[in-house]
Amino acid sequence: QVQLVESGGGLVQAGGSLKLSCTVSSGTFISHAMGWFRQAPGKEREFVAGISWRGGVTRYADSMKGRFTISGDILKNTLYLQMNSLKSEDTAVYYCASGTAVALQTNQYDNWGQGTQVTVSS
């Protein structure tokens, strides 16, 4: 069972930055594709960014390109999401997930963290 634990969420003003972290079970990081998703109240969970070291793939949702950066520290088994120029519409619970390939669909990911709340005030 892969365990994922997110942290780093909080309250930030519009235009500000946050860096989310996701600690991953040892041995999982390199072998799996990792993704960040978010879910706002009353909305479906949506893809934010994904990365696969094995496949050399990095992918972003169009609305996050240029503002968000996904990265990871293999030695620390930690996935990151650097979020800059935050907008009120970025307010959501952010989840990290692991799967076999970078994909936009939630059903392509097998394991999920508990989520971390990001609130952007305007």
C-alpha positions in Angstrom: 0.0 0.0 0.0 1.4 3.3 -1.1 1.1 6.1 1.5 1.0 9.7 0.5 1.0 12.6 2.9 0.5 16.2 1.7 1.5 19.4 3.6 2.2 23.0 3.0 -1.3 24.3 2.4 -2.6 27.5 4.0 -4.0 30.9 3.5 -2.3 33.3 1.1 -3.2 36.5 -0.6 -3.8 36.7 -4.3 -0.5 37.1 -6.2 1.3 35.2 -3.5 3.0 31.8 -3.5 2.9 28.5 -1.7 4.9 25.3 -2.0 3.1 22.0 -1.3 4.9 18.8 -0.4 3.8 15.2 -0.6 5.9 12.6 1.2 5.7 9.2 -0.6 6.3 5.7 0.6 9.9 4.6 0.1 10.4 2.8 -3.1 7.4 4.3 -4.8 8.7 7.6 -6.0 10.8 6.5 -9.0 8.7 3.6 -10.1 5.3 5.5 -10.2 3.9 8.5 -12.0 2.9 11.2 -9.6 0.2 13.8 -9.9 -1.3 16.8 -8.2 -5.1 17.3 -8.4 -7.4 19.8 -6.7 -11.0 19.9 -5.8 -12.9 23.1 -5.1 -16.3 23.1 -3.2 -19.0 21.8 -5.5 -16.7 21.0 -8.3 -15.1 17.8 -9.6 -11.5 16.9 -8.8 -9.3 18.2 -11.6 -5.8 17.5 -12.8 -3.1 20.1 -11.9 0.2 18.6 -12.9 1.9 15.3 -13.2 5.4 13.9 -13.5 7.0 10.6 -14.3 10.7 10.1 -13.9 10.7 6.7 -15.6 9.0 8.2 -18.7 10.6 11.6 -18.5 7.2 13.2 -18.7 6.0 16.4 -17.1 2.5 17.7 -17.8 0.4 20.7 -16.6 -3.2 21.7 -16.9 -3.5 24.7 -19.2 -4.6 27.1 -16.5 -1.5 26.2 -14.4 1.2 26.5 -17.1 3.7 29.2 -16.2 2.4 29.5 -12.7 2.8 26.1 -11.1 5.9 23.8 -11.2 5.9 20.2 -10.2 9.2 18.6 -9.0 10.5 16.0 -6.7 13.4 15.0 -4.5 14.1 11.4 -5.1 16.4 11.0 -2.0 13.7 12.5 0.2 10.8 10.6 -1.5 9.0 13.9 -1.7 6.9 15.5 -4.4 6.5 19.2 -4.6 4.1 21.7 -6.2 5.4 25.3 -6.3 2.5 27.6 -6.9 3.1 31.3 -7.9 0.8 34.1 -8.9 -2.0 32.5 -7.0 -5.6 33.5 -7.8 -8.8 33.2 -5.8 -9.9 30.5 -8.2 -7.0 28.4 -7.1 -8.7 27.9 -3.8 -9.2 24.2 -3.3 -8.1 21.1 -1.5 -5.0 19.8 -3.2 -4.2 16.1 -3.4 -1.2 14.1 -4.5 -1.7 10.7 -6.2 0.4 7.9 -7.6 -0.3 5.8 -10.7 1.3 4.0 -13.5 1.4 6.9 -16.0 0.8 10.6 -16.1 -2.9 11.1 -16.9 -5.6 13.7 -16.5 -8.2 11.3 -15.2 -8.5 10.6 -11.5 -9.3 6.9 -12.2 -5.8 6.4 -13.6 -4.3 6.9 -10.2 -4.3 4.2 -7.5 -3.3 5.9 -4.3 -4.2 9.3 -2.9 -3.2 11.5 0.0 -5.7 13.0 2.4 -5.4 16.5 0.8 -4.2 19.9 2.0 -6.3 23.1 1.9 -5.2 26.1 -0.1 -7.1 29.3 0.3 -6.3 32.3 -1.7 -7.9 35.6 -0.5 -8.6 38.4 -3.0 
